[in-house]
Amino acid sequence: MNSGLMDSLIQVQTPTYTNSAYGVAVKPSGYSTVKNIWARIQYNGGSEAMAADKREYRETASVSVHYIDGNTIGVTDVLYFDSKRWNIKGIQHIGRRQYIKMEVENVS
């Protein structure tokens, strides 16, 4: 892959959890930025559907970045680019520690 195609700066954000009164981690209370990295973004289109009597628009994209330590990005993390928060649906390692390709989804 041509590195010149990685022309979009994205943020990798990890969830921050708060503990309940019983000391059990609950839903994420927010996200904190772990890294800013250059990526290639390929938009795959979107669809519109009804969910719980509410209209949702789902947009998907493929995001490719240079290899980073395998523990740096996980499916619980989110990516922030194009003024939107994108959930990571899948992570694929390409080549021998060359690239990471992520399938992401934005629901609005």
TIRO-2110 file (N, C-alpha, C; in Angstrom, 1 decimal):
// TIRO-2110
0.8, -1.2, 0.0, N, 1, A
0.0, 0.0, 0.0, CA, 1, A
0.9, 1.2, 0.0, C, 1, A
0.5, 2.2, -0.8, N, 2, A
1.3, 3.4, -0.9, CA, 2, A
1.0, 4.3, 0.4, C, 2, A
2.1, 4.6, 1.1, N, 3, A
1.9, 5.4, 2.3, CA, 3, A
1.3, 6.8, 2.0, C, 3, A
1.4, 7.3, 0.8, N, 4, A
0.8, 8.6, 0.4, CA, 4, A
-0.7, 8.6, 0.5, C, 4, A
-1.3, 7.4, 0.4, N, 5, A
-2.7, 7.3, 0.5, CA, 5, A
-3.2, 7.5, 1.9, C, 5, A
-2.4, 7.4, 2.9, N, 6, A
-2.7, 7.6, 4.3, CA, 6, A
-2.7, 9.1, 4.6, C, 6, A
-3.8, 9.7, 4.2, N, 7, A
-3.8, 11.2, 4.3, CA, 7, A
-4.8, 11.8, 5.3, C, 7, A
-5.4, 10.9, 6.1, N, 8, A
-6.4, 11.4, 7.1, CA, 8, A
-5.8, 11.1, 8.5, C, 8, A
-5.9, 12.2, 9.3, N, 9, A
-5.4, 12.0, 10.7, CA, 9, A
-6.6, 11.6, 11.5, C, 9, A
-6.5, 10.5, 12.2, N, 10, A
-7.6, 9.9, 13.0, CA, 10, A
-7.1, 9.8, 14.5, C, 10, A
-8.1, 9.8, 15.4, N, 11, A
-7.8, 9.6, 16.8, CA, 11, A
-8.3, 8.2, 17.2, C, 11, A
-7.4, 7.5, 18.0, N, 12, A
-7.8, 6.2, 18.6, CA, 12, A
-8.2, 6.6, 20.0, C, 12, A
-9.4, 6.3, 20.4, N, 13, A
-9.9, 6.6, 21.7, CA, 13, A
-10.3, 5.3, 22.5, C, 13, A
-9.9, 5.3, 23.7, N, 14, A
-10.3, 4.1, 24.5, CA, 14, A
-11.3, 4.5, 25.6, C, 14, A
-12.2, 3.6, 26.0, N, 15, A
-13.2, 4.0, 27.0, CA, 15, A
-12.6, 4.1, 28.4, C, 15, A
-13.2, 5.0, 29.1, N, 16, A
-12.8, 5.2, 30.5, CA, 16, A
-14.0, 4.7, 31.3, C, 16, A
-13.8, 3.8, 32.3, N, 17, A
-14.9, 3.2, 33.1, CA, 17, A
-14.9, 3.8, 34.5, C, 17, A
-16.1, 3.9, 35.0, N, 18, A
-16.3, 4.3, 36.4, CA, 18, A
-16.8, 3.1, 37.2, C, 18, A
-16.4, 3.0, 38.4, N, 19, A
-16.9, 1.8, 39.2, CA, 19, A
-18.2, 2.2, 39.9, C, 19, A
-19.0, 1.2, 40.1, N, 20, A
-20.3, 1.4, 40.8, CA, 20, A
-20.0, 1.4, 42.3, C, 20, A
-21.0, 1.6, 43.1, N, 21, A
-20.8, 1.6, 44.6, CA, 21, A
-20.3, 0.2, 45.1, C, 21, A
-20.4, -0.8, 44.2, N, 22, A
-20.0, -2.2, 44.6, CA, 22, A
-18.6, -2.5, 44.1, C, 22, A
-18.0, -1.5, 43.4, N, 23, A
-16.6, -1.7, 42.9, CA, 23, A
-16.6, -2.5, 41.5, C, 23, A
-17.7, -2.5, 40.8, N, 24, A
-17.8, -3.2, 39.6, CA, 24, A
-17.8, -2.2, 38.4, C, 24, A
-17.0, -2.4, 37.4, N, 25, A
-16.9, -1.5, 36.3, CA, 25, A
-18.3, -1.5, 35.6, C, 25, A
-18.7, -0.3, 35.3, N, 26, A
-20.0, -0.1, 34.6, CA, 26, A
-19.8, 0.4, 33.2, C, 26, A
-20.8, 0.8, 32.5, N, 27, A
-20.7, 1.3, 31.1, CA, 27, A
-19.6, 2.4, 31.1, C, 27, A
-19.0, 2.6, 29.9, N, 28, A
-18.0, 3.7, 29.7, CA, 28, A
-18.6, 5.0, 30.1, C, 28, A
-17.8, 5.8, 30.8, N, 29, A
-18.3, 7.1, 31.2, CA, 29, A
-17.8, 8.2, 30.2, C, 29, A
-16.9, 7.8, 29.3, N, 30, A
-16.3, 8.7, 28.3, CA, 30, A
-15.2, 8.0, 27.6, C, 30, A
-14.5, 8.8, 26.7, N, 31, A
-13.4, 8.2, 26.0, CA, 31, A
-12.2, 9.2, 26.1, C, 31, A
-11.0, 8.6, 26.1, N, 32, A
-9.8, 9.4, 26.1, CA, 32, A
-9.0, 9.0, 24.9, C, 32, A
-8.3, 10.0, 24.3, N, 33, A
-7.5, 9.8, 23.2, CA, 33, A
-6.2, 9.1, 23.5, C, 33, A
-5.9, 8.0, 22.9, N, 34, A
-4.7, 7.3, 23.1, CA, 34, A
-3.6, 7.6, 22.1, C, 34, A
-4.0, 7.8, 20.8, N, 35, A
-3.1, 8.1, 19.7, CA, 35, A
-3.7, 8.9, 18.6, C, 35, A
-2.9, 9.6, 18.0, N, 36, A
-3.3, 10.3, 16.7, CA, 36, A
-2.4, 9.6, 15.6, C, 36, A
-3.1, 9.0, 14.6, N, 37, A
-2.3, 8.4, 13.6, CA, 37, A
-2.8, 8.7, 12.2, C, 37, A
-2.0, 8.6, 11.2, N, 38, A
-2.4, 8.8, 9.8, CA, 38, A
-3.0, 7.5, 9.2, C, 38, A
-4.1, 7.6, 8.5, N, 39, A
-4.8, 6.5, 8.0, CA, 39, A
-5.3, 6.7, 6.6, C, 39, A
-5.6, 5.6, 5.9, N, 40, A
-6.4, 5.6, 4.7, CA, 40, A
-7.8, 5.2, 5.0, C, 40, A
-8.7, 6.1, 4.6, N, 41, A
-10.2, 5.8, 4.8, CA, 41, A
-10.9, 5.6, 3.5, C, 41, A
-11.6, 4.4, 3.4, N, 42, A
-12.4, 4.1, 2.3, CA, 42, A
-13.8, 3.9, 2.7, C, 42, A
-14.7, 4.8, 2.3, N, 43, A
-16.1, 4.8, 2.7, CA, 43, A
-16.8, 3.7, 1.9, C, 43, A
-17.5, 2.8, 2.6, N, 44, A
-18.2, 1.7, 1.9, CA, 44, A
-19.7, 2.0, 1.7, C, 44, A
-20.2, 3.2, 2.1, N, 45, A
-21.6, 3.5, 1.9, CA, 45, A
-22.4, 3.3, 3.2, C, 45, A
-23.7, 3.5, 3.1, N, 46, A
-24.5, 3.4, 4.3, CA, 46, A
-25.9, 2.8, 4.0, C, 46, A
-26.6, 2.7, 5.0, N, 47, A
-28.0, 2.2, 4.9, CA, 47, A
-28.9, 2.9, 5.9, C, 47, A
-30.2, 2.8, 5.7, N, 48, A
-31.1, 3.4, 6.6, CA, 48, A
-32.1, 2.3, 7.1, C, 48, A
-32.4, 2.3, 8.4, N, 49, A
-33.3, 1.2, 8.9, CA, 49, A
-34.0, 1.7, 10.1, C, 49, A
-35.1, 1.0, 10.4, N, 50, A
-35.8, 1.3, 11.6, CA, 50, A
-35.4, 0.3, 12.7, C, 50, A
-35.1, 0.9, 13.9, N, 51, A
-34.7, 0.1, 15.0, CA, 51, A
-35.3, 0.7, 16.3, C, 51, A
-36.1, -0.1, 17.0, N, 52, A
-36.8, 0.3, 18.2, CA, 52, A
-37.7, 1.6, 17.9, C, 52, A
-38.4, 1.5, 16.8, N, 53, A
-39.3, 2.6, 16.3, CA, 53, A
-38.5, 3.9, 16.1, C, 53, A
-37.3, 3.8, 15.8, N, 54, A
-36.4, 5.0, 15.5, CA, 54, A
-35.7, 4.8, 14.2, C, 54, A
-35.6, 5.8, 13.4, N, 55, A
-34.9, 5.7, 12.1, CA, 55, A
-33.4, 5.9, 12.4, C, 55, A
-32.6, 4.9, 11.9, N, 56, A
-31.1, 5.0, 12.1, CA, 56, A
-30.4, 5.0, 10.7, C, 56, A
-29.3, 5.7, 10.7, N, 57, A
-28.5, 5.7, 9.5, CA, 57, A
-27.2, 5.1, 9.8, C, 57, A
-26.8, 4.0, 9.2, N, 58, A
-25.5, 3.3, 9.4, CA, 58, A
-24.6, 3.5, 8.3, C, 58, A
-23.4, 4.0, 8.6, N, 59, A
-22.4, 4.2, 7.6, CA, 59, A
-21.2, 3.4, 7.9, C, 59, A
-20.6, 2.7, 6.9, N, 60, A
-19.4, 1.9, 7.2, CA, 60, A
-18.2, 2.4, 6.4, C, 60, A
-17.1, 2.0, 6.9, N, 61, A
-15.8, 2.4, 6.2, CA, 61, A
-14.7, 1.4, 6.6, C, 61, A
-13.7, 1.3, 5.7, N, 62, A
-12.5, 0.5, 6.0, CA, 62, A
-11.4, 1.5, 6.3, C, 62, A
-10.7, 1.3, 7.3, N, 63, A
-9.6, 2.2, 7.8, CA, 63, A
-8.3, 1.4, 7.8, C, 63, A
-7.3, 1.8, 7.1, N, 64, A
-6.0, 1.1, 7.1, CA, 64, A
-4.9, 2.1, 7.7, C, 64, A
-4.1, 1.5, 8.6, N, 65, A
-3.0, 2.2, 9.2, CA, 65, A
-1.7, 1.4, 9.2, C, 65, A
-0.6, 2.0, 9.4, N, 66, A
0.6, 1.2, 9.5, CA, 66, A
0.5, 0.4, 10.8, C, 66, A
1.2, -0.7, 10.8, N, 67, A
1.2, -1.6, 12.0, CA, 67, A
1.6, -0.9, 13.3, C, 67, A
0.8, -1.1, 14.3, N, 68, A
1.1, -0.6, 15.6, CA, 68, A
1.1, -1.8, 16.5, C, 68, A
1.8, -1.8, 17.6, N, 69, A
1.7, -3.0, 18.5, CA, 69, A
0.3, -3.5, 18.6, C, 69, A
0.2, -4.8, 18.5, N, 70, A
-1.1, -5.4, 18.4, CA, 70, A
-2.1, -5.1, 19.6, C, 70, A
-1.5, -4.7, 20.7, N, 71, A
-2.4, -4.4, 21.9, CA, 71, A
-2.8, -3.0, 22.0, C, 71, A
-2.4, -2.2, 21.0, N, 72, A
-2.7, -0.8, 21.1, CA, 72, A
-4.2, -0.5, 20.7, C, 72, A
-4.7, -1.2, 19.7, N, 73, A
-6.0, -0.9, 19.2, CA, 73, A
-6.9, -2.2, 19.4, C, 73, A
-8.0, -2.1, 20.0, N, 74, A
-8.9, -3.2, 20.2, CA, 74, A
-10.3, -2.9, 19.8, C, 74, A
-11.2, -3.9, 19.8, N, 75, A
-12.6, -3.6, 19.3, CA, 75, A
-13.4, -2.8, 20.3, C, 75, A
-12.9, -2.7, 21.6, N, 76, A
-13.6, -1.9, 22.5, CA, 76, A
-13.3, -0.4, 22.3, C, 76, A
-12.2, -0.1, 21.6, N, 77, A
-11.9, 1.3, 21.3, CA, 77, A
-12.8, 1.8, 20.2, C, 77, A
-12.7, 3.1, 20.0, N, 78, A
-13.4, 3.8, 18.9, CA, 78, A
-12.4, 4.7, 18.1, C, 78, A
-12.8, 5.0, 16.9, N, 79, A
-12.0, 5.9, 16.1, CA, 79, A
-12.8, 7.2, 15.9, C, 79, A
-12.1, 8.3, 15.9, N, 80, A
-12.8, 9.6, 15.7, CA, 80, A
-12.2, 10.3, 14.5, C, 80, A
-13.0, 10.4, 13.5, N, 81, A
-12.5, 11.2, 12.3, CA, 81, A
-13.8, 11.7, 11.6, C, 81, A
-13.6, 12.6, 10.7, N, 82, A
-14.7, 13.2, 9.9, CA, 82, A
-15.8, 13.7, 10.9, C, 82, A
-15.4, 14.2, 12.0, N, 83, A
-16.3, 14.8, 13.1, CA, 83, A
-17.3, 13.8, 13.6, C, 83, A
-17.0, 12.5, 13.5, N, 84, A
-17.9, 11.4, 14.0, CA, 84, A
-17.1, 10.4, 14.8, C, 84, A
-17.8, 9.7, 15.7, N, 85, A
-17.2, 8.6, 16.4, CA, 85, A
-17.6, 7.3, 15.7, C, 85, A
-16.6, 6.5, 15.4, N, 86, A
-16.8, 5.2, 14.7, CA, 86, A
-16.5, 4.0, 15.5, C, 86, A
-17.4, 3.1, 15.6, N, 87, A
-17.1, 1.8, 16.4, CA, 87, A
-16.3, 0.9, 15.5, C, 87, A
-15.4, 0.2, 16.1, N, 88, A
-14.6, -0.8, 15.4, CA, 88, A
-15.3, -2.1, 15.5, C, 88, A
-15.6, -2.7, 14.3, N, 89, A
-16.3, -3.9, 14.2, CA, 89, A
-15.4, -5.1, 14.0, C, 89, A
-14.2, -4.9, 13.4, N, 90, A
-13.3, -6.0, 13.1, CA, 90, A
-11.9, -5.4, 12.9, C, 90, A
-10.9, -6.2, 13.2, N, 91, A
-9.5, -5.8, 13.0, CA, 91, A
-8.8, -6.9, 12.3, C, 91, A
-8.0, -6.6, 11.2, N, 92, A
-7.3, -7.6, 10.5, CA, 92, A
-5.9, -7.1, 10.3, C, 92, A
-4.9, -8.0, 10.6, N, 93, A
-3.5, -7.7, 10.4, CA, 93, A
-3.1, -8.1, 9.0, C, 93, A
-2.6, -7.2, 8.2, N, 94, A
-2.2, -7.4, 6.8, CA, 94, A
-0.6, -7.6, 6.7, C, 94, A
-0.2, -8.6, 6.1, N, 95, A
1.2, -8.8, 5.9, CA, 95, A
1.9, -9.2, 7.3, C, 95, A
3.2, -9.2, 7.3, N, 96, A
3.9, -9.5, 8.5, CA, 96, A
4.2, -8.2, 9.2, C, 96, A
3.3, -7.7, 10.1, N, 97, A
3.5, -6.5, 10.8, CA, 97, A
3.7, -5.3, 9.9, C, 97, A
2.8, -5.2, 8.8, N, 98, A
2.9, -4.1, 7.9, CA, 98, A
1.8, -3.1, 8.1, C, 98, A
0.5, -3.7, 8.1, N, 99, A
-0.7, -2.8, 8.2, CA, 99, A
-1.7, -3.4, 9.1, C, 99, A
-2.6, -2.6, 9.5, N, 100, A
-3.8, -3.0, 10.2, CA, 100, A
-5.0, -2.4, 9.5, C, 100, A
-5.9, -3.3, 9.2, N, 101, A
-7.1, -2.8, 8.5, CA, 101, A
-8.3, -3.1, 9.4, C, 101, A
-9.1, -2.0, 9.6, N, 102, A
-10.2, -2.1, 10.5, CA, 102, A
-11.5, -1.8, 9.8, C, 102, A
-12.5, -2.5, 10.1, N, 103, A
-13.9, -2.3, 9.6, CA, 103, A
-14.6, -1.5, 10.7, C, 103, A
-15.1, -0.3, 10.3, N, 104, A
-15.7, 0.6, 11.3, CA, 104, A
-17.1, 0.9, 10.9, C, 104, A
-17.9, 1.4, 11.9, N, 105, A
-19.3, 1.7, 11.6, CA, 105, A
-19.7, 2.9, 12.5, C, 105, A
-20.5, 3.8, 11.9, N, 106, A
-21.0, 4.9, 12.6, CA, 106, A
-22.6, 4.8, 12.5, C, 106, A
-23.2, 5.0, 13.6, N, 107, A
-24.7, 4.9, 13.7, CA, 107, A
-25.2, 6.3, 14.2, C, 107, A
-26.0, 6.9, 13.4, N, 108, A
-26.5, 8.2, 13.8, CA, 108, A
-28.0, 8.2, 13.6, C, 108, A
END
